[in-house]
Amino acid sequence: YLSDIKVIPLHCVCQKIHKGGDDVVVTIGHKYGCGGREIARQLARRLNVPCRDADPFAGGECPEPLKNLAARGSCVVTGFCADHLLAGTEGLIRVFLHGAPDRRAERIARQSGLTMEEARREALSRDREWARRYGVYTGGKWAEASRYDLTVDSTALGVAGTVELLSQFIALKVMRRRGGEG
């Protein structure tokens, strides 16, 4: 199967996205410690589109600045409830990043100077709080795979590998949409 996979060159990804009518709005939700914000920034840079953090807007209706960003064209939006805040947006691609608890804890410990045990507790605490808040604000279940177009174990692929996978997925979605396949 793998021999049949064709890698789409990056310049094709960017050309497809920047042609009229091919706008994509990528939302990236993530478990704590998966590198979600870093992945979002690098993906946006790679696609040459703006990146915005939805966290300040979580809860309630989608604020005008976020709606305006999405209405202007392709962008990457990360953070809590981004998939919900931008639901119904033309060209929306909803991504959720998860990962092995120990790999997430390693990343957290490395970045915040916590012990591994403290990092594990912090990840569990944040994930529980985000799940609770997501349910309150959206009525949905946070991290439920059926709410997303793609879920990825970013700890298995690393930041660069996850950005590459997302770039390829976006390119495929754009090409299928242009071909009328949705």
C-alpha positions in Angstrom: 0.0 0.0 0.0 2.7 2.5 0.9 4.3 2.2 -2.5 1.1 3.6 -4.0 1.2 6.8 -2.0 2.3 9.8 -3.8 3.8 12.7 -1.8 2.4 16.0 -2.9 5.2 18.7 -3.2 4.8 21.6 -0.8 4.6 24.2 -3.7 1.6 22.3 -5.0 0.0 22.5 -1.5 0.5 26.3 -1.4 -0.6 26.8 -5.0 -3.8 24.9 -4.5 -4.7 26.8 -1.3 -3.9 30.2 -2.7 -6.0 29.8 -5.9 -9.4 31.5 -5.7 -12.1 29.4 -4.0 -9.7 27.0 -2.4 -9.5 28.6 1.0 -9.1 26.3 4.0 -9.6 27.1 7.6 -7.7 24.6 9.7 -8.6 24.3 13.4 -6.2 22.4 15.6 -7.5 21.1 19.0 -5.0 19.2 21.1 -4.4 17.5 24.4 -1.9 19.3 26.7 1.7 18.5 25.9 1.1 17.5 22.2 2.8 20.6 20.7 -0.5 21.9 19.3 0.4 25.6 19.2 3.9 24.9 17.8 2.5 22.6 15.1 -0.2 25.2 14.3 2.4 28.0 13.9 4.7 25.9 11.8 1.8 24.6 9.6 0.6 28.2 9.0 4.2 29.3 8.2 4.5 26.4 5.8 1.2 27.2 4.1 1.9 30.9 4.2 -1.3 31.7 6.0 -2.2 33.5 9.2 -2.3 31.7 12.5 -4.5 32.7 15.5 -5.1 31.3 19.0 -8.8 30.9 19.7 -8.4 30.5 23.5 -9.2 34.1 24.4 -12.6 33.6 22.6 -13.6 30.3 24.1 -17.2 30.2 25.4 -20.2 31.3 23.6 -20.5 32.8 20.1 -17.6 33.1 17.7 -16.2 36.6 18.1 -16.0 38.9 15.2 -12.2 39.0 15.0 -12.1 35.2 14.6 -14.9 35.2 12.1 -13.3 38.0 10.1 -10.0 36.1 10.0 -11.7 33.0 8.6 -13.8 35.1 6.2 -10.7 36.7 4.7 -9.3 33.4 3.5 -7.1 30.5 4.5 -5.8 30.4 8.1 -4.9 28.1 10.9 -6.7 28.5 14.3 -5.6 26.6 17.3 -6.9 26.4 20.8 -9.9 25.5 22.9 -13.2 25.2 21.1 -11.8 26.4 17.7 -13.7 23.6 15.9 -16.9 24.7 17.5 -16.4 28.4 17.2 -15.8 28.1 13.4 -18.4 25.4 12.7 -20.1 25.9 9.3 -17.1 27.9 7.9 -16.5 27.1 4.2 -13.4 25.0 3.7 -13.2 24.0 7.4 -10.7 21.2 8.3 -10.9 20.1 11.9 -7.8 18.4 13.4 -7.2 17.0 16.9 -3.8 16.1 18.2 -3.3 13.5 20.9 -0.4 11.5 22.1 1.1 8.9 24.5 0.8 10.2 28.1 4.5 9.6 28.8 5.7 11.4 25.7 3.4 14.3 26.5 4.7 14.4 30.0 8.3 14.4 28.7 7.6 17.4 26.6 5.9 19.3 29.4 8.7 18.5 31.9 11.3 19.6 29.4 9.5 22.9 28.6 8.4 23.8 32.1 11.0 22.3 34.3 8.6 20.0 36.1 9.4 16.5 37.3 7.9 13.7 35.2 5.3 13.0 37.9 4.4 16.7 38.1 4.1 16.9 34.3 1.8 13.8 34.2 -0.4 15.3 36.8 -0.4 18.7 35.0 -1.4 17.0 31.7 -4.2 15.0 33.3 -5.5 18.1 35.2 -5.5 20.3 32.1 -7.1 17.6 29.9 -9.9 17.1 32.5 -10.5 20.8 32.8 -10.5 21.3 29.0 -13.0 18.4 28.6 -15.2 19.9 31.3 -15.2 23.4 29.7 -15.6 22.1 26.2 -18.8 20.3 27.4 -20.1 23.4 29.1 -19.5 25.7 26.1 -20.4 23.4 23.2 -22.6 20.6 24.7 -20.2 18.2 22.9 -17.5 15.8 24.1 -14.0 17.1 23.8 -11.5 14.9 21.9 -14.2 12.7 20.4 -12.8 11.5 17.1 -16.1 11.9 15.2 -16.0 15.7 15.8 -12.8 16.0 13.7 -11.8 15.4 10.1 -8.4 14.0 11.2 -6.9 12.9 14.6 -3.2 12.5 14.8 -0.8 11.1 17.4 1.7 14.0 17.3 4.0 12.4 19.8 4.6 9.5 17.4 5.4 11.8 14.5 7.0 14.7 16.2 6.4 18.3 15.2 8.0 18.2 11.7 6.3 14.9 10.9 2.9 16.1 12.1 3.2 19.3 10.0 4.1 17.2 7.0 1.1 14.9 7.5 -1.2 17.8 7.9 0.1 19.6 4.8 -0.5 16.5 2.8 -4.0 16.0 4.2 -4.9 19.6 3.5 -3.6 19.3 -0.1 -5.6 16.2 -0.7 -8.8 17.8 0.7 -8.3 20.8 -1.5 -7.7 18.6 -4.6 -10.7 16.5 -3.9 -12.9 19.6 -3.4 -11.7 21.0 -6.7 -12.6 17.6 -8.3 -16.0 17.7 -6.7 -15.3 14.8 -4.3 -15.8 17.0 -1.2 
